[in-house]
Amino acid sequence: MHSLDNPLVMREIIMDHYKNPRNHGIIDDDAYMKTNMNSSTCIDNIDIEAKFNGDMIEDVRFDGEACAISTASTSIMTELVKGKSKEEARKIIENYKDMIYEKDYDPSLIQEAYVFKNTYKQANRIKCATIGWNGLERLIDESEGKKNG
Amino acid sequence: MYDVYKVREDFPMLKNNVKMHNAPLVYLDSNATTLKPQCVIDAVVDYLSNYSANAERGDYDLSHDVDMHFEGARETLRQFINAKEKDELIFTSGSTDGLNMVAYGYGLTHLKAGDEILLSYAEHASNTLPWFDVAKQTGAIIKYIPIDETGHITLDAVKATVTEHTKIISLAIMTNVLGFEVPIGEIAHYAHTKGIVVVADGAQSVPHMVTDVQKDDIDFLAFSGHKMLGPTGIGVLYGKRALLEEMHPVRSGGGSNARYNKEGEVTLKEIPYRFEAGTPNIEGAVGLGAAAKYLMNLGMENVVAHEEAMRKYAIERLEELDNVDVYNKEATGAIAMNIKDVFSQDAASLFNTYGIAVRAGEHCAKILDNYLGVNSTVRASFYVYTTKEDIDAFIEVCKKGDDFLDAFFR
């Protein structure tokens, strides 16, 4: 059993990141790449920005109007990927999404983000739980000159 | 006496105890779309099973049957909105389609630079975006009728906004999100003294009110079938004959022309067929006809009274709670509310966990934010089948609001 496998603990982590989101607030700095994740089917509207230094993700920040699930999951994501290489970040995002979509994944890679493992029970929340992660993926793609973000 | 429990027997989704999240379905999202009664399902299946042929073109018995049912549905809908003649009703794919037909088929051909189109801040996107585009193409100007501090659109506000350049007023009869009834009859009678054409978005009003296009002197009225117990993908655009004669068909093709030659001379068919190019949604039309008939059998006055009673009960119950904000207690449409300190989407997710369908969000009226002061609300809407028990279930979940993450762990 995973050490976070306690609904009370999971709840507390989500609420903590919702009430006190980390890396919150957008900086107006040209060194950052920015993207808006505006879900067409729900009301989450999140801006995400990242500062890359070569292959490294030096900083990730976000802001916007969003529900508890998208705010908390994006907050946890920023903490996980900051200071990591793009490849490491991609690996983390991939494992997180594998968890969300009920595939095999490595819990050690996603750490606190494990608290969203029940998302599949609320299919309508999958987009909330992935919106920030998709945003970062898009920024990494764009930084590498790919257009398929 | 209106017997809601008997009415519920007509709806397979309710009769068969459909469940959501392992709880009996409590459906409070009828403003998004309604459940369907058996008679509508039967009408659709009857067409598909027993007389499936094309409309308006066949030379054999079956095709004649199709025409009888298809035109019969048009006649039923004429009665439903009390139009003068059935040919003033065009079958569309829904309200959005109808409003686009007016904007591009009438607005685009009748507006010129400097003309004014009046809208309100409480319009659905389908009654703003087509007009934005038409204004851009013609040089016409969009102006907004202000909403008063109680949330209403009044005749005085309309009078204050109209100028000599006003050519079109386009309004939802039931304002979006706030759910207030607009005095469309008074507005139309006033507008006509100024030569202004009045377009009405009836998507949220026609299913929930007694509609009389002649009494209210409405020029164009668009509404959707699926919000009044009918199938999706079908709706009606009503227009006064004289205006329809001046309206340009935005789609042309088979079924819209009587004859044409290679030089491009086209003789259009009569109204309404010139606006119904292509094979129509026949099963949708007969299904919608059955829905209108069902509502007329219930009696729209009884439907209105039942919804009023349910809304009143819900407001009373909500007032017992101190952890909710209700934004439109005095309205007639959907209740717009929030559980305090809970983002609307988190709340909707909590309701979902208990089998309750409500809608969270901006409700496609994004320009309303400034007025309401909140970006999003939970919307609970009622219809012919809503019971006090549905509302009680809703209230019980409102009480659990503080623990909205519960939804995530059940």
Interface residues (C-beta under 8 A of the other chain):
Chain A: P7 M10 R11 I14 M15 C42 I43 D44 E65 A66 C67 A68 I69 N118 T119 K121 Q122 N124 R125 C128
Chain B: F343 S344 Q345 D346 S349 N352 T353 A360 G361 E362 N375 S376 F404 L405 A407 F408 F409 R410
